[in-house]
Amino acid sequence: MTQSLVKWPMRVEAFAAKKLLGFFKRLGPVKASNLGGRFCRTAGPLLPVSKTADRNLQIALPHLTRLQRRAIVKGVWENLGRTVGELPHLANLQENTPSGPGFEVQGADYLRDQVEQGGPVLFLSGHIGNWEMLPPAVARHGAPFASFYRAAANPLIDAMIRRLRDDAMAPTPMPLFAKGARGAREALSYVAKGGRLGMLVDQKMNDGVEATFFGLPAMTAPALAAMALKYRCTVIPGHVERLGPARLRIIVEPPLILPQTGNKQQDMARLVQMVNDQLEVWIRQKPESWLWLHKRWPKSFYKSDQ
């Protein structure tokens, strides 16, 4: 969609977003993170989607009390608000600062080993902490990776977000593959040629494969497992832990040991389950750090919300 075809409501929306991002930029990383977090922590729980988050917590963590669930939902919104507030500052965050804004990488040896080894690699993660910091942090250790990308509905806002992400990845901007059949084909070709690809694999895919998540049936995207098994890619799990306002820890873990039973269907099922199990471990450690706002389990689990 060219700018001349963008309708005026989208232009107004984009103008407001530009001003907000500019305001966050002028505030500095700590104040922007705090302001975004406070605002979303207050306003977010009032939105209807928060009922979905509460239901998800009832489904996945039934031992929690109502007050505990409410606190987690507030934390989810606070983390999301901080993530937005920090977005204009990702390019300027420095590694291993003694205090204040910045980031650190735990498990950097696994990145160095992969760079030395070469070949295709899949980075496995989810919408945890400030997930936007994972690509630039890994890139600064010599292992930049391409990503899948869901475009914003407003093309003007989409362009702003892409610029911020490119700035954070400078001087090594990487491809962004649009979600969908075409993007999947392009990503597959990229990996086949030895590329590195990051994938956030924590959302429901209705036409995926059935696995379990928190011990319950959950349709799961099979793309990461399919690519890993087809090309025997290294699969490196990693996620972002929030330590404070604009202060983040990127945790890189040892590569997964890929199943190799000789039965392709069995190997696929095992690897998909390994992925879900890894995500579950991270989420249980700090439930408020995950984006509980989408319906991850079968529709029948949400009938009481309708």
C-alpha positions in Angstrom: 0.0 0.0 0.0 1.5 3.3 -1.1 1.3 6.3 1.2 -1.0 8.1 -1.3 -3.6 5.3 -0.7 -3.4 5.4 3.1 -6.7 6.7 4.5 -6.8 9.6 6.9 -7.6 7.6 10.0 -4.4 5.6 9.5 -2.5 8.9 9.1 -3.9 10.2 12.3 -3.0 7.0 14.1 0.5 7.0 12.6 0.9 10.7 13.7 0.0 9.8 17.2 2.3 6.8 17.2 5.2 8.9 15.9 4.7 11.5 18.6 4.5 8.8 21.3 7.7 7.1 20.1 9.4 10.5 19.9 8.3 11.3 23.4 9.6 8.0 24.7 12.9 8.7 22.9 13.3 12.1 24.6 12.5 10.7 28.0 15.5 8.3 27.9 15.3 4.5 28.4 14.6 4.3 32.1 11.8 7.0 32.3 10.3 5.7 29.0 10.2 2.1 30.4 8.7 3.3 33.7 6.1 5.4 32.1 5.1 2.7 29.6 5.0 0.1 32.3 2.9 2.2 34.7 0.4 3.3 32.0 -0.2 -0.3 30.7 -0.3 -1.8 34.2 -3.2 0.6 35.0 -5.1 0.6 31.7 -4.4 -2.9 30.4 -6.4 -4.9 33.0 -9.5 -2.9 32.1 -9.4 -4.2 28.5 -11.6 -7.2 27.5 -8.5 -9.1 26.3 -7.4 -9.3 30.0 -10.2 -11.8 30.5 -8.5 -14.1 28.1 -5.2 -13.7 30.1 -7.0 -14.6 33.3 -8.7 -17.6 31.6 -5.3 -18.8 30.3 -3.9 -18.6 33.8 -6.8 -20.6 35.2 -6.2 -23.2 32.4 -2.4 -23.5 32.8 -1.8 -22.7 36.4 -5.0 -23.8 38.2 -3.4 -23.6 41.7 -3.3 -19.8 41.5 -5.7 -17.7 43.5 -7.8 -15.0 41.9 -5.5 -12.3 43.5 -2.4 -14.1 42.2 -3.8 -14.2 38.7 -4.7 -10.5 38.9 -1.2 -9.7 39.9 0.3 -11.7 37.0 -2.1 -10.0 34.5 -1.0 -6.6 35.8 2.6 -7.7 35.4 2.0 -8.9 31.8 0.7 -5.4 30.9 3.5 -3.7 32.7 6.1 -5.8 30.8 4.3 -5.0 27.5 4.3 -1.3 28.3 7.9 -1.3 29.2 8.7 -3.2 26.0 7.0 -0.5 23.9 8.7 2.3 25.9 12.1 0.7 25.4 11.7 0.2 21.6 13.2 3.5 20.6 16.2 2.9 22.8 17.3 -0.7 21.8 19.9 0.6 19.4 21.7 2.5 22.1 21.6 0.0 25.0 25.1 -1.0 25.9 26.3 -4.4 27.0 27.6 -5.1 30.5 27.0 -1.7 32.0 27.6 -1.7 35.8 24.0 -0.4 36.5 21.1 1.4 34.9 20.0 0.7 31.3 21.8 -1.9 29.3 21.9 -5.6 28.7 24.0 -8.7 29.4 24.3 -12.0 27.6 24.4 -15.3 29.6 25.6 -18.2 27.5 27.5 -16.2 24.9 29.8 -19.2 24.4 27.0 -21.1 22.6 26.8 -18.2 20.1 30.6 -18.2 19.6 30.6 -21.9 19.1 27.9 -21.7 16.5 29.7 -18.9 14.6 32.9 -21.1 14.5 30.9 -24.1 13.4 28.9 -22.4 10.7 25.9 -23.8 8.9 22.2 -23.1 9.4 20.9 -22.4 12.8 17.4 -21.8 14.3 17.0 -19.5 17.3 14.0 -20.6 19.4 12.2 -18.1 21.6 8.9 -16.7 22.6 7.2 -13.4 23.6 9.0 -13.3 26.9 10.5 -10.2 28.6 11.5 -7.7 26.0 11.7 -10.1 23.1 12.7 -7.3 20.8 16.1 -7.2 22.3 17.0 -10.7 21.4 18.0 -10.2 17.8 20.3 -7.1 18.3 21.9 -8.7 21.4 22.7 -11.9 19.5 23.9 -9.9 16.5 26.5 -8.1 18.7 28.0 -11.5 19.4 28.5 -12.2 15.7 25.4 -14.3 15.1 22.8 -12.0 13.5 19.7 -13.8 12.4 16.7 -13.2 10.1 13.2 -13.3 11.6 9.5 -13.9 10.8 7.5 -10.7 10.9 3.8 -9.9 11.3 3.2 -6.5 9.7 1.2 -3.9 11.6 -2.2 -3.2 10.0 -1.2 0.4 9.5 1.6 0.6 6.9 2.9 3.9 8.3 3.2 2.5 11.8 4.7 -0.7 10.3 7.4 1.4 8.6 8.2 3.1 11.9 8.6 -0.2 13.7 10.8 -1.7 10.9 13.1 1.3 11.0 13.5 1.0 14.8 14.3 -2.7 14.4 16.8 -2.0 11.6 18.5 0.7 13.7 18.8 -1.8 16.5 20.4 -4.3 14.2 22.8 -1.9 12.6 25.3 -2.3 10.9 24.0 -5.7 10.0 20.3 -5.4 9.0 18.8 -8.9 8.4 15.8 -10.1 6.3 12.3 -10.1 7.7 10.0 -12.8 6.3 6.3 -12.0 6.2 4.2 -14.5 8.0 2.3 -16.6 5.5 3.0 -19.2 2.7 5.3 -16.9 0.7 7.4 -15.9 3.8 7.6 -19.5 4.8 9.0 -20.5 1.4 11.5 -17.6 1.5 12.6 -18.6 5.0 13.0 -22.2 4.1 15.3 -21.2 1.2 17.3 -18.9 3.4 17.9 -21.7 6.0 18.7 -24.2 3.2 21.5 -21.9 2.1 23.0 -21.9 5.6 21.2 -18.8 7.1 20.3 -18.1 10.7 16.6 -17.7 11.5 14.9 -16.7 14.7 11.4 -17.9 15.5 8.9 -17.0 18.2 7.0 -20.2 18.5 4.7 -19.7 21.5 1.4 -18.8 19.7 -1.4 -21.1 18.6 -1.5 -22.4 15.0 -4.9 -23.9 14.2 -3.5 -26.0 11.4 -0.4 -27.0 13.3 0.3 -30.3 15.0 -1.1 -31.3 18.4 1.3 -31.3 21.3 0.9 -30.5 25.0 1.6 -27.2 26.7 1.3 -27.0 30.4 0.1 -30.6 30.2 -2.9 -29.7 28.0 -3.5 -30.2 24.3 -2.3 -27.3 22.2 -2.0 -26.9 18.4 1.6 -25.9 17.7 3.4 -24.6 14.7 5.6 -27.3 13.2 7.8 -25.1 11.0 10.8 -24.9 13.3 10.8 -28.7 13.9 10.3 -29.4 10.2 13.3 -27.2 9.2 15.5 -28.4 11.9 15.0 -32.1 11.0 15.1 -31.5 7.3 18.5 -29.6 7.4 19.8 -31.0 10.7 20.0 -27.4 11.9 21.5 -26.4 15.2 18.5 -25.2 17.4 19.6 -22.7 20.1 17.0 -21.7 22.7 17.1 -18.3 24.2 14.9 -15.7 25.9 15.0 -12.3 27.6 14.8 -11.8 31.3 13.8 -8.3 32.5 16.1 -7.2 35.4 14.7 -3.6 35.6 13.7 -0.6 33.5 15.6 -1.0 30.2 17.9 -3.5 31.9 17.8 -6.9 30.3 19.5 -10.3 30.5 19.6 -12.4 27.3 19.8 -16.1 28.3 21.2 -18.4 25.6 21.0 -22.1 26.3 22.7 -25.2 24.9 21.5 -26.4 21.5 18.8 -28.9 21.6 19.7 -32.5 20.9 17.6 -33.3 17.8 15.7 -36.6 17.8 16.9 -39.1 15.2 14.8 -42.3 15.5 14.5 -43.0 11.8 10.8 -42.3 12.0 10.2 -38.8 10.6 6.7 -38.4 12.1 7.9 -39.5 15.5 10.9 -37.2 15.3 8.6 -34.3 14.4 6.3 -35.0 17.3 9.2 -35.3 19.8 10.9 -32.0 18.7 7.6 -30.0 18.7 7.1 -31.3 22.2 10.6 -30.4 23.2 10.0 -26.8 22.0 6.8 -26.5 24.1 8.5 -27.9 27.1 11.3 -25.4 26.9 8.9 -22.5 26.6 6.9 -23.8 29.6 10.0 -23.9 31.7 10.8 -20.3 31.0 7.2 -19.1 31.6 6.8 -21.0 34.9 10.0 -19.2 36.1 8.4 -15.8 35.7 4.7 -16.0 34.6 4.2 -12.2 34.3 7.0 -12.0 31.7 5.0 -13.9 29.1 2.3 -12.5 26.8 -0.8 -14.4 28.1 -3.2 -12.4 26.0 -3.9 -14.8 23.1 -6.0 -17.9 23.2 -3.3 -20.7 23.2 -5.5 -23.7 23.9 -8.6 -25.3 22.2 -11.7 -23.1 21.7 -13.7 -25.3 24.0 -11.5 -24.2 26.9 -12.8 -20.6 26.5 -16.6 -21.3 26.2 -17.2 -19.7 29.6 -15.8 -16.4 28.3 -18.3 -16.2 25.4 
